Amino acid sequence: MPIVRLSQQIKKVNEGDRIIVEATDAAFEPDLNAWARQLGHRVVEFSGGEVFRAVVEKGQRHG
């Protein structure tokens, strides 16, 4: 569900703004990378551990 929530939140911010998202789902990293690539956003930072943490920058195409 983190990608669904991220999709909802990214619509509320401006191009170039960044959102921090945290998740415990093991599939989060590949899902996030595919989502960002498909929609033109950028994963600026990603760290693993018990809780994955990503910083996503809103791109130009979608939102």
C-alpha positions as CSV (number, residue, x, y, z in Angstrom):
1,M,0.0,0.0,0.0
2,P,2.9,2.5,0.3
3,I,2.9,3.1,-3.5
4,V,-0.9,3.8,-3.4
5,R,-0.5,6.3,-0.6
6,L,2.6,7.9,-2.3
7,S,0.5,8.2,-5.5
8,Q,-2.2,10.1,-3.6
9,Q,0.3,12.4,-1.9
10,I,2.4,13.2,-4.9
11,K,-0.6,14.7,-6.6
12,K,-0.7,17.4,-3.9
13,V,2.8,18.7,-4.3
14,N,4.6,20.7,-7.0
15,E,7.1,19.5,-9.6
16,G,10.5,19.3,-7.9
17,D,9.1,18.8,-4.4
18,R,10.2,15.8,-2.4
19,I,8.2,13.3,-0.3
20,I,9.7,11.0,2.3
21,V,8.0,7.6,2.4
22,E,8.6,4.7,4.8
23,A,7.6,1.1,4.4
24,T,8.2,-2.4,5.7
25,D,7.1,-4.3,2.6
26,A,10.0,-6.3,1.1
27,A,8.7,-5.5,-2.5
28,F,8.8,-1.8,-1.8
29,E,12.1,-1.0,-3.5
30,P,11.4,-2.7,-6.9
31,D,7.8,-1.4,-6.8
32,L,8.9,2.1,-6.1
33,N,11.6,2.1,-8.8
34,A,9.1,0.8,-11.4
35,W,6.4,3.3,-10.3
36,A,8.9,6.3,-10.5
37,R,10.3,5.2,-13.9
38,Q,6.8,4.8,-15.3
39,L,5.5,8.2,-14.1
40,G,8.6,10.3,-14.5
41,H,9.5,10.8,-10.8
42,R,12.9,10.3,-9.3
43,V,14.0,8.2,-6.3
44,V,16.6,10.6,-4.8
45,E,17.5,8.4,-1.8
46,F,16.7,4.9,-0.6
47,S,17.8,3.1,2.5
48,G,17.0,-0.3,3.8
49,G,16.7,-2.0,7.2
50,E,13.7,-3.0,9.2
51,V,12.0,0.0,7.7
52,F,12.8,1.1,4.2
53,R,13.0,4.9,3.7
54,A,12.9,6.7,0.4
55,V,12.9,10.3,-0.8
56,V,11.0,10.8,-4.0
57,E,11.1,13.9,-6.2
58,K,8.1,14.8,-8.2
59,G,8.8,14.8,-11.9
60,Q,7.3,16.8,-14.8
61,R,5.1,14.2,-16.5
62,H,2.5,13.0,-14.0
63,G,1.4,13.4,-10.5
